[in-house]
Amino acid sequence: MAKKQPQTKAKRPQITDGEIPVVGAREPCPCGSGRRYKACHGRAAAQAVTELVHRPFEGLPGECDWVALRELVPAATAELTLKDGLPEGVPSVTLATVLPMAWPALRREDGSVLLGLQNDTASGDISRDLADTLQRALQAKPGTPVQGRRAPADGPRLQDLLDPAGTFEPEVHSGFEFWVPDAQNATPEVTASLERANAAAIPTVKLTGVDAAYWCETPEKNHLRWVMPHPEEQLLDALARLHAAGRSSLGEGTRLVGSFRAHGLTVPVWDLPSGVLAEDIEKPAAEFAERLAAALATDAPLTPEERRARGGLTNRQVTLS
């Protein structure tokens, strides 16, 4: 009987990780391993999608304002400074709370870039998703929007693209006219989107005397929402001390009612009478900041009254993200 010749398998072409496309989870992995994509190179992508980064804006200039523009402020813009400077043909890069038709980004006819902040993102790291959108917008053809996609698991984050020494100074707008330089010549779709957005926008003003505090007007009462950088447990202790001492308000008729939790930071919220405007709250907010700084510096155990106040504040927390 003749001997069987050993069979040899043809060598598969070698593909680097950067060249492997995204396919369906149950499809064979394009790398040629013979395994399904989800069990091979899809693992890193799946982890990037599900792993939540609790403080996606940590390390960026103005982290508290990033959180405010992401969750609290209807219409605002802020100029962004790139670490490597602006590419040729891109006169400016501007962060915007919302863009028409909920576009993730827009390359305008003049080459400038608008980056939308409040869009849904595909992974658990908003910073990585935004960085991917920004990079594609910088390379997009002028006059075209950039659509959303799942960012590469090993792609850069905003912290890699933006200048850490740059400033972040949000400008709050009464409406969304900043979308188009010439509203008269906007397309019908953009015009309709602009009208809908303006109708839904809540009047909002950024305070000038303290950081990341935003006054807003609603039909029944006004509010102050103040994004704070302090560790949550330390901040709740300090707020409880002031609340128990009757020193947590911002003046007559105002009341600390609770807080939001957003992107790893805490956002205390005050109810204000309808007649209290943003300029009326500037001085009380600055005075409160001094009281809060003193309370934050205290490390004595909470008294029974302060513990009860803390429990009440904790029960009135709402998680936004």
C-alpha positions as CSV (number, residue, x, y, z in Angstrom):
1,M,0.0,0.0,0.0
2,A,1.4,3.4,-1.0
3,K,2.1,5.8,1.7
4,K,-0.1,8.8,2.0
5,Q,1.7,12.0,1.4
6,P,1.2,14.5,4.3
7,Q,-1.1,17.3,3.4
8,T,0.1,20.8,3.8
9,K,-2.2,23.8,4.4
10,A,-1.7,26.8,2.2
11,K,-0.4,29.7,4.2
12,R,-3.0,32.4,4.9
13,P,-2.1,35.9,4.1
14,Q,-0.9,37.8,7.1
15,I,-3.1,40.8,8.0
16,T,-2.1,43.3,10.6
17,D,-4.6,44.3,13.3
18,G,-5.0,47.7,11.8
19,E,-6.2,46.2,8.5
20,I,-8.8,43.8,9.9
21,P,-12.3,45.1,9.0
22,V,-15.4,44.9,11.3
23,V,-17.7,42.0,10.3
24,G,-20.7,40.3,11.9
25,A,-20.0,38.7,15.3
26,R,-20.7,35.1,14.0
27,E,-18.8,35.5,10.7
28,P,-15.3,34.1,10.2
29,C,-12.7,36.6,11.4
30,P,-11.0,38.3,8.4
31,C,-7.6,37.6,9.9
32,G,-7.9,34.0,8.7
33,S,-7.7,32.3,12.1
34,G,-10.7,30.2,11.4
35,R,-12.5,31.4,14.5
36,R,-15.6,33.6,14.6
37,Y,-15.0,37.3,14.7
38,K,-16.5,37.7,18.2
39,A,-14.0,35.1,19.5
40,C,-11.0,36.6,17.8
41,H,-10.4,40.2,16.8
42,G,-14.0,41.2,17.8
43,R,-13.2,40.8,21.4
44,A,-11.4,44.2,21.7
45,A,-14.1,45.9,19.7
46,A,-16.8,44.4,21.9
47,Q,-15.0,45.4,25.1
48,A,-14.6,49.0,23.8
49,V,-18.3,49.1,23.1
50,T,-19.4,47.9,26.5
51,E,-16.7,49.2,28.9
52,L,-18.0,52.4,30.4
53,V,-15.6,55.3,31.0
54,H,-17.1,57.1,34.0
55,R,-15.2,60.3,33.5
56,P,-14.7,60.6,29.8
57,F,-13.7,64.3,29.9
58,E,-11.2,64.0,32.8
59,G,-8.0,65.7,32.0
60,L,-9.5,68.1,29.4
61,P,-9.5,71.8,30.1
62,G,-12.9,72.7,31.5
63,E,-14.0,69.2,32.4
64,C,-17.0,70.6,34.3
65,D,-18.2,72.7,31.4
66,W,-17.8,69.7,29.0
67,V,-20.3,67.8,31.3
68,A,-22.6,70.8,31.4
69,L,-22.6,71.2,27.6
70,R,-23.2,67.4,27.2
71,E,-26.1,67.1,29.6
72,L,-27.5,70.5,30.7
73,V,-27.1,73.3,28.1
74,P,-29.3,73.4,25.0
75,A,-27.4,75.7,22.7
76,A,-23.7,76.5,23.2
77,T,-20.4,76.5,21.4
78,A,-16.7,76.5,22.4
79,E,-13.6,76.8,20.3
80,L,-11.2,73.8,20.5
81,T,-7.4,74.0,20.3
82,L,-5.8,71.0,18.7
83,K,-2.5,69.7,20.1
84,D,-0.8,69.7,16.7
85,G,-2.4,72.9,15.4
86,L,-5.1,73.3,12.7
87,P,-4.6,71.3,9.5
88,E,-4.2,73.2,6.2
89,G,-7.6,74.4,5.0
90,V,-9.3,74.2,8.4
91,P,-9.6,77.7,9.8
92,S,-11.3,76.6,13.1
93,V,-12.7,73.7,15.1
94,T,-15.8,74.4,17.2
95,L,-17.6,72.2,19.7
96,A,-21.4,72.6,19.6
97,T,-24.0,71.1,21.9
98,V,-26.2,70.0,18.9
99,L,-25.9,70.2,15.1
100,P,-28.8,70.2,12.5
101,M,-30.3,66.8,11.9
102,A,-28.3,65.5,14.9
103,W,-25.2,65.2,12.7
104,P,-22.1,64.1,14.7
105,A,-20.0,66.7,12.9
106,L,-20.0,69.1,10.0
107,R,-17.3,70.3,7.7
108,R,-18.5,73.7,6.5
109,E,-18.0,75.1,3.0
110,D,-15.2,77.3,4.3
111,G,-13.4,74.3,5.7
112,S,-14.2,75.0,9.4
113,V,-15.4,72.1,11.5
114,L,-18.3,71.8,13.9
115,L,-18.3,68.9,16.3
116,G,-21.6,67.8,18.0
117,L,-21.4,66.8,21.7
118,Q,-24.9,65.6,22.6
119,N,-25.2,62.8,20.0
120,D,-25.6,59.2,21.0
121,T,-22.3,57.3,20.9
122,A,-21.5,53.7,19.9
123,S,-19.1,52.8,22.8
124,G,-18.8,53.4,26.5
125,D,-16.1,56.0,25.9
126,I,-17.6,59.3,24.7
127,S,-14.1,60.8,24.4
128,R,-12.9,58.1,22.0
129,D,-16.1,58.4,19.9
130,L,-15.8,62.2,19.7
131,A,-12.1,62.0,18.8
132,D,-12.9,59.6,15.9
133,T,-15.6,61.9,14.6
134,L,-13.3,64.9,14.9
135,Q,-10.5,63.2,12.9
136,R,-12.9,62.2,10.1
137,A,-14.4,65.7,10.1
138,L,-10.9,67.3,9.6
139,Q,-10.5,65.1,6.5
140,A,-14.0,65.4,5.1
141,K,-14.9,67.3,2.0
142,P,-16.0,70.9,2.7
143,G,-19.8,71.2,2.8
144,T,-20.5,67.7,4.0
145,P,-21.7,66.3,7.4
146,V,-19.9,63.4,9.1
147,Q,-22.0,60.4,10.1
148,G,-21.5,58.4,13.2
149,R,-19.8,55.0,13.4
150,R,-18.2,52.7,15.9
151,A,-14.7,54.1,16.8
152,P,-11.7,51.8,16.6
153,A,-11.0,50.3,20.0
154,D,-7.4,51.5,19.8
155,G,-8.2,54.9,18.4
156,P,-7.2,58.2,20.1
157,R,-9.3,60.0,22.6
158,L,-10.0,63.8,22.9
159,Q,-7.2,63.9,25.4
160,D,-4.8,62.8,22.7
161,L,-6.0,65.4,20.1
162,L,-6.7,68.5,22.1
163,D,-4.1,70.9,23.6
164,P,-4.1,70.4,27.5
165,A,-2.9,74.0,27.8
166,G,-5.7,75.3,25.7
167,T,-8.7,77.2,27.1
168,F,-12.3,76.0,27.1
169,E,-14.7,78.9,27.2
170,P,-18.3,78.0,26.3
171,E,-20.5,80.6,24.7
172,V,-24.2,80.0,25.5
173,H,-26.6,81.0,22.8
174,S,-30.4,81.8,22.9
175,G,-30.9,79.6,19.8
176,F,-29.2,77.6,17.2
177,E,-28.6,80.3,14.5
178,F,-24.9,79.5,14.8
179,W,-25.6,76.4,12.7
180,V,-25.6,78.4,9.5
181,P,-23.8,81.6,8.6
182,D,-26.6,82.5,6.2
183,A,-30.0,81.2,7.4
184,Q,-31.7,82.7,4.4
185,N,-29.9,80.2,2.1
186,A,-30.2,77.2,4.3
187,T,-31.8,74.0,2.9
188,P,-35.4,73.3,3.9
189,E,-34.3,70.3,6.0
190,V,-31.8,72.5,8.0
191,T,-34.4,75.3,8.3
192,A,-37.0,72.9,9.7
193,S,-34.4,71.4,12.1
194,L,-33.4,74.9,13.3
195,E,-37.1,75.8,14.0
196,R,-37.7,72.7,16.0
197,A,-34.5,73.1,18.0
198,N,-35.2,76.8,18.8
199,A,-38.7,75.9,19.9
200,A,-37.4,73.3,22.4
201,A,-34.5,75.3,23.8
202,I,-34.7,76.3,27.5
203,P,-33.3,79.8,28.2
204,T,-29.9,79.3,29.8
205,V,-27.1,81.6,31.1
206,K,-23.6,80.8,32.3
207,L,-22.7,82.6,35.5
208,T,-19.5,84.6,35.2
209,G,-18.4,84.7,38.9
210,V,-18.0,80.9,39.5
211,D,-17.0,78.0,37.3
212,A,-19.5,75.7,35.4
213,A,-22.7,77.1,37.0
214,Y,-25.7,77.5,34.7
215,W,-29.0,79.4,35.3
216,C,-32.0,78.2,33.4
217,E,-35.6,79.3,33.1
218,T,-38.6,76.9,33.0
219,P,-42.3,77.8,33.0
220,E,-42.8,77.1,36.7
221,K,-39.5,78.1,38.3
222,N,-35.9,78.8,37.5
223,H,-32.9,76.7,38.5
224,L,-29.2,76.8,39.0
225,R,-27.3,73.7,38.0
226,W,-23.7,73.8,39.1
227,V,-21.2,71.1,37.9
228,M,-18.5,70.6,40.6
229,P,-15.2,68.8,40.3
230,H,-14.9,67.5,43.9
231,P,-15.1,63.8,44.7
232,E,-18.8,62.9,45.2
233,E,-18.6,61.6,48.8
234,Q,-16.6,64.6,50.0
235,L,-18.9,67.0,48.2
236,L,-22.0,65.4,49.7
237,D,-20.6,65.7,53.2
238,A,-19.8,69.4,52.6
239,L,-23.3,70.1,51.2
240,A,-24.8,68.2,54.1
241,R,-22.9,70.3,56.7
242,L,-24.2,73.5,55.0
243,H,-27.7,72.2,54.6
244,A,-28.0,71.1,58.2
245,A,-26.7,74.6,59.3
246,G,-29.3,76.3,57.1
247,R,-26.5,77.7,54.9
248,S,-27.1,75.9,51.6
249,S,-29.5,78.3,49.9
250,L,-28.6,81.1,47.5
251,G,-30.9,83.6,49.1
252,E,-34.6,84.1,50.0
253,G,-36.9,81.7,48.3
254,T,-34.1,79.5,46.9
255,R,-33.5,75.9,47.9
256,L,-30.9,73.2,47.3
257,V,-33.2,70.4,46.1
258,G,-30.8,67.7,45.1
259,S,-28.2,66.9,42.5
260,F,-27.5,65.1,39.2
261,R,-24.7,62.6,38.6
262,A,-23.2,63.0,35.2
263,H,-20.0,61.6,33.7
264,G,-18.4,61.0,37.1
265,L,-19.2,64.5,38.5
266,T,-21.9,65.8,40.8
267,V,-24.2,68.6,39.8
268,P,-26.0,70.3,42.7
269,V,-29.3,71.9,41.7
270,W,-31.2,74.8,43.3
271,D,-34.8,75.9,42.8
272,L,-35.1,79.6,42.3
273,P,-38.2,81.8,42.2
274,S,-39.3,82.8,38.7
275,G,-38.3,86.4,39.3
276,V,-34.7,85.5,40.1
277,L,-32.5,86.0,37.0
278,A,-29.0,84.9,36.3
279,E,-27.5,88.3,37.3
280,D,-29.4,88.1,40.6
281,I,-27.7,84.9,41.6
282,E,-24.1,85.9,40.8
283,K,-23.2,87.3,44.2
284,P,-25.0,84.6,46.2
285,A,-23.3,81.9,44.2
286,A,-19.9,83.5,44.9
287,E,-20.7,83.6,48.6
288,F,-21.8,80.0,48.6
289,A,-18.6,79.0,46.9
290,E,-16.7,80.4,49.9
291,R,-18.9,78.5,52.4
292,L,-18.5,75.3,50.4
293,A,-14.7,75.7,50.3
294,A,-14.7,75.9,54.1
295,A,-17.0,72.9,54.5
296,L,-14.9,70.8,52.1
297,A,-11.8,71.6,54.3
298,T,-13.6,70.1,57.3
299,D,-12.9,66.4,58.1
300,A,-14.8,66.1,61.4
301,P,-17.4,63.3,61.5
302,L,-20.9,64.3,60.5
303,T,-23.3,65.0,63.3
304,P,-26.7,63.2,63.4
305,E,-28.4,66.3,61.9
306,E,-25.8,66.4,59.1
307,R,-26.1,62.6,58.4
308,R,-29.9,63.1,58.1
309,A,-29.3,66.0,55.7
310,R,-26.9,63.9,53.7
311,G,-29.4,61.1,53.4
312,G,-32.0,63.5,52.1
313,L,-29.6,64.8,49.5
314,T,-28.5,61.3,48.5
315,N,-32.1,60.3,48.0
316,R,-32.7,63.2,45.7
317,Q,-29.9,62.3,43.3
318,V,-30.7,61.6,39.7
319,T,-28.1,59.9,37.4
320,L,-27.9,61.4,33.9
321,S,-25.1,59.2,32.6
